Amino acid sequence: MKVLMVLTSHDQLGDTGEKTGFWLEELAAPYVVFQDAGVDITLASPKGGQPPLDPKSDDPAADTQEVKRFRADPEAIKALASTHVLADVDIDDFDAVFYPGGHGPLWDLAEDKTSIALIERTLQAGRPAALVCHAPGVLRHVKDADGAPIVKGRKVTGFSNSEEEAVGLTDVVPFLVEDVLKSQGGDYSKGADWSSYVLADGLLITGQNPGSSAETAKALLKQLNQKG
């Protein structure tokens, strides 16, 4: 099985002067889950190369076991330092796609035509797509074959308004993930703040927050195993 993991290339947290990017746990936990399942993992980002890491997610004192494993894996670090340019990737070479979050995707991947087309192609080809935390916001312009929002009528989750408020970025982000999923007709629901909460609706899998990362990856594997 081959899975493409798509990371942000955006590193500016709005007009705050602070840095953002992808959230380490949301890459590391799924990466380890896929690795243990024998999945062939490819990393890509809009600009290629080393994607920006949200510095708030890079505190070793808060590392989970999965993050520690990722940090200690020279092959994983090498792959992260040299992600493929997203536009050069042929999604038909992969069985599924996974989007880690972090705030960065709200600025670039949500508006990236290559990313939008990639998700549309994946789902229309009968392959699963999974997105966690802020990454479900990347679905805001994704359409189904009939031109309707891909989340319309689907059970979805993503970083909640209350979680965004808790981290103090409600007025900084370009949009709120929960609000966008609802406005596009998604059947949005959430678990308790910071608890693992994952929904699978057909081929579309979404997780609420960083703590949902591993379970979102496991849900994707379940879809792949059912197909296989």
GUROBA-12582 format. One record per residue (C-alpha): x, y, z; residue in three letters. Coordinates in steps of 0.25 Angstrom, whole numbers, padded with zeros to 4 digits, always signed. Layout:
N
XYZALA...
This chain:
228
+0000+0000+0000MET+0005+0014-0003LYS+0000+0026+0004VAL+0003+0041+0001LEU+0004+0050+0013MET+0002+0065+0009VAL+0008+0076+0017LEU+0007+0091+0017THR+0018+0100+0012SER+0013+0113+0019HIS+0020+0118+0031ASP+0014+0131+0035GLN+0003+0132+0046LEU-0005+0143+0040GLY+0000+0157+0043ASP+0005+0153+0057THR+0020+0152+0053GLY+0020+0138+0059GLU+0023+0125+0051LYS+0014+0114+0048THR+0014+0101+0039GLY+0010+0087+0041PHE+0008+0081+0055TRP+0018+0070+0058LEU+0009+0060+0065GLU+0000+0060+0053GLU+0011+0056+0044LEU+0018+0047+0054ALA+0007+0039+0060ALA+0001+0035+0046PRO+0015+0033+0040TYR+0018+0022+0051VAL+0004+0016+0049VAL+0006+0014+0034PHE+0021+0010+0036GLN+0016-0001+0046ASP+0006-0006+0036ALA+0017-0007+0025GLY+0011+0005+0017VAL+0020+0012+0006ASP+0020+0026+0011ILE+0023+0038+0002THR+0023+0053+0007LEU+0019+0065-0002ALA+0017+0080+0000SER+0013+0091-0009PRO+0028+0096-0010LYS+0035+0083-0007GLY+0047+0082+0002GLY+0047+0084+0017GLN+0033+0088+0021PRO+0031+0098+0033PRO+0029+0092+0046LEU+0020+0100+0056ASP+0030+0103+0067PRO+0019+0101+0078LYS+0019+0086+0074SER+0034+0084+0075ASP+0035+0084+0090ASP+0042+0071+0093PRO+0037+0071+0107ALA+0023+0069+0101ALA+0027+0058+0092ASP+0018+0046+0090THR+0024+0032+0088GLN+0021+0033+0073GLU+0028+0047+0072VAL+0040+0041+0079LYS+0040+0030+0070ARG+0039+0039+0058PHE+0050+0048+0063ARG+0059+0036+0065ALA+0057+0031+0051ASP+0067+0036+0041PRO+0059+0031+0029GLU+0047+0039+0034ALA+0055+0052+0036ILE+0062+0050+0023LYS+0048+0049+0016ALA+0043+0061+0023LEU+0055+0070+0019ALA+0052+0066+0004SER+0037+0066+0002THR+0033+0065-0012HIS+0027+0077-0019VAL+0012+0074-0019LEU+0010+0078-0034ALA+0020+0068-0038ASP+0012+0056-0031VAL+0003+0047-0038ASP-0008+0043-0029ILE-0011+0031-0037ASP+0002+0025-0032ASP-0004+0024-0018PHE-0015+0017-0011ASP-0019+0028-0001ALA-0016+0042+0003VAL-0014+0047+0018PHE-0013+0062+0022TYR-0007+0066+0035PRO-0011+0079+0041GLY-0005+0091+0048GLY-0010+0105+0045HIS-0001+0106+0032GLY-0011+0098+0023PRO-0022+0109+0025LEU-0014+0119+0017TRP-0008+0110+0006ASP-0014+0096+0004LEU-0028+0102+0006ALA-0026+0110-0006GLU-0016+0102-0014ASP-0022+0097-0027LYS-0013+0085-0028THR-0017+0080-0014SER-0032+0083-0017ILE-0031+0075-0030ALA-0023+0064-0023LEU-0034+0061-0013ILE-0045+0062-0023GLU-0037+0052-0032ARG-0034+0043-0020THR-0049+0042-0016LEU-0055+0041-0030GLN-0045+0029-0032ALA-0051+0022-0020GLY-0039+0024-0011ARG-0039+0029+0003PRO-0035+0043+0008ALA-0032+0046+0022ALA-0030+0059+0029LEU-0027+0063+0043VAL-0029+0075+0052CYS-0028+0088+0044HIS-0026+0080+0031ALA-0041+0077+0029PRO-0042+0092+0026GLY-0034+0089+0013VAL-0047+0083+0008LEU-0054+0097+0007ARG-0053+0098-0008HIS-0053+0083-0011VAL-0065+0078-0020LYS-0071+0065-0023ASP-0074+0060-0037ALA-0087+0068-0038ASP-0080+0081-0033GLY-0086+0081-0019ALA-0077+0083-0007PRO-0070+0070-0004ILE-0074+0071+0011VAL-0089+0074+0008LYS-0097+0063+0015GLY-0085+0056+0021ARG-0081+0054+0035LYS-0069+0062+0037VAL-0061+0067+0049THR-0048+0076+0050GLY-0042+0086+0060PHE-0054+0092+0068SER-0057+0107+0070ASN-0055+0104+0085SER-0041+0098+0083GLU-0037+0110+0074GLU-0042+0120+0085GLU-0034+0112+0095ALA-0021+0114+0087VAL-0024+0129+0085GLY-0025+0129+0070LEU-0039+0131+0067THR-0037+0145+0061ASP-0023+0141+0054VAL-0027+0130+0045VAL-0033+0133+0032PRO-0045+0124+0035PHE-0050+0115+0046LEU-0050+0100+0042VAL-0063+0097+0049GLU-0070+0109+0043ASP-0066+0105+0029VAL-0070+0091+0030LEU-0083+0095+0034LYS-0085+0106+0024SER-0082+0096+0013GLN-0093+0087+0018GLY-0085+0077+0026GLY-0091+0069+0037ASP-0081+0074+0047TYR-0079+0068+0061SER-0068+0068+0071LYS-0064+0061+0084GLY-0059+0068+0096ALA-0048+0078+0094ASP-0034+0071+0092TRP-0040+0057+0092SER-0038+0047+0081SER-0050+0048+0072TYR-0050+0042+0058VAL-0061+0041+0047LEU-0062+0032+0035ALA-0072+0035+0024ASP-0070+0027+0012GLY-0056+0030+0007LEU-0055+0043+0015LEU-0048+0042+0028ILE-0047+0054+0038THR-0040+0055+0052GLY-0043+0067+0061GLN-0029+0070+0068ASN-0015+0066+0070PRO-0019+0055+0079GLY-0028+0049+0068SER-0016+0047+0059SER-0013+0032+0061ALA-0027+0028+0061GLU-0030+0036+0048THR-0018+0028+0042ALA-0024+0015+0047LYS-0037+0018+0041ALA-0030+0021+0027LEU-0023+0007+0028LEU-0037+0001+0032LYS-0042+0006+0019GLN-0031+0002+0011LEU-0031-0012+0017ASN-0046-0013+0013GLN-0043-0009-0001LYS-0031-0019-0002GLY
